Amino acid sequence: TPSPSLSSYARPALIVICGMLLFNLPTLIYKSQMFIRGVVYLLLCNDKSWKKPSDPSLLVGPLLEDSSKIERKTVYFVRHGESTWNDTFNKGKHRSRLTFALGFFPGLIRAMLYELYLFLAGKLDSWFYDAPLSQLGIAQSQDLSRFLKEQPALPSDEDEFHLSVLNAQPGSPPSKLVCSNLRRAISTVAAAFQDRLSRRPQEKILIIPVLQEISRNPDALSITPAHAQIHASWLEKTSEICDFQNIFTNQVDMSLHSGNKPIGTNGLKRMNLFCDFLFSPSVAEDYVIVGGHSLWFRSFFQTFLPFASNHVSKKKKIVNGGVIAFEFVKANTKYGPRYMIDPKSIDIVYGGFH
């Protein structure tokens, strides 16, 4: 008997694919809209373009000693772990150039095939859009969690104080967890601070859209609809380091998540909005832990450090899973509120820059 031809399999396969598309139609429409939004944003956005602001030290510097005109908050920047986008397109520090070059196209094909599966299956998930933590990123978040939980001996009293704030230890001043609306940042904060969250079941990670990464790439666009609850990625669902979905459901506050950054915005506008929010009545705490992204954080240091400062944070990125502390100053001037990072206050709590 003749063997079945390839065409004999085509019709059943087409029927199955069409059935999957129809069955998952609402999610497919949403992901198609997201694809169009991604293309438009890639072509038209000006997220990295803005006029350089004035040197913050010109107005804030002279007022630093006048407590009546100055407010201070201690901020902790926590960069997310490596994402699936990073794993596909960036060499990283964990592999050689040769290893990355040889594995690039096989890795890209694997990512695209998995993206196709997620699309046909109607999963509100993606390898590229709002890229989640990779396996390495999950491990980096776990490393930070271990560092916080084990509370190693630190070289200074100041570092031990930072650790007590991050862990919300008894006797430490109140602190607030806030985060970008992108999944890799939320997952990093959820995994890294899981011990703190488990001890404080009423505490929530507040999602702030203005922390969304400064980039035109699809991985910097949020896949989660406005005010909707975040869902664990396919990698996080099988991870054993913590119950991601339980934390997302019960301890992540999405009330301020209004959706993706507008096409007409840029990084500077969002950074200024964050500064205003930081000193608003919504944030009563003087210590704020911020989960976010490398380009947003580096741009923040470049914008709010005195221009004369040559601190490494202006040129290099915080490492994946790294934690940097600093004092942020608000000065009430005759021109309105102005903000500055105290350059003497920057402290590497974990990781550093690269």
LINNORWO-V656706 format. One record per run of one state. SS is the DSSP state (h for helix, s for strand, l for the rest). FROM is the first residue (numbers start at 1). TO is the last residue. If there is no record, write none. Layout:
SS FROM TO
SS FROM TO
//
This chain:
l 1 5
h 6 23
l 24 24
h 25 44
l 45 55
h 56 63
l 64 66
h 67 69
s 70 79
l 80 82
s 83 83
h 84 89
l 90 96
h 97 120
l 121 132
s 133 133
l 134 134
h 135 150
l 151 156
h 157 166
l 167 174
s 175 179
l 180 182
h 183 192
l 193 193
h 194 199
l 200 204
s 205 207
l 208 208
h 209 211
l 212 217
h 218 220
l 221 233
h 234 237
l 238 243
h 244 251
s 252 253
l 254 266
h 267 278
l 279 286
s 287 292
l 293 293
h 294 304
l 305 311
h 312 314
l 315 317
s 318 318
l 319 322
s 323 333
l 334 335
s 336 341
l 342 342
h 343 345
l 346 346
s 347 350
l 351 352
s 353 353
l 354 354
//
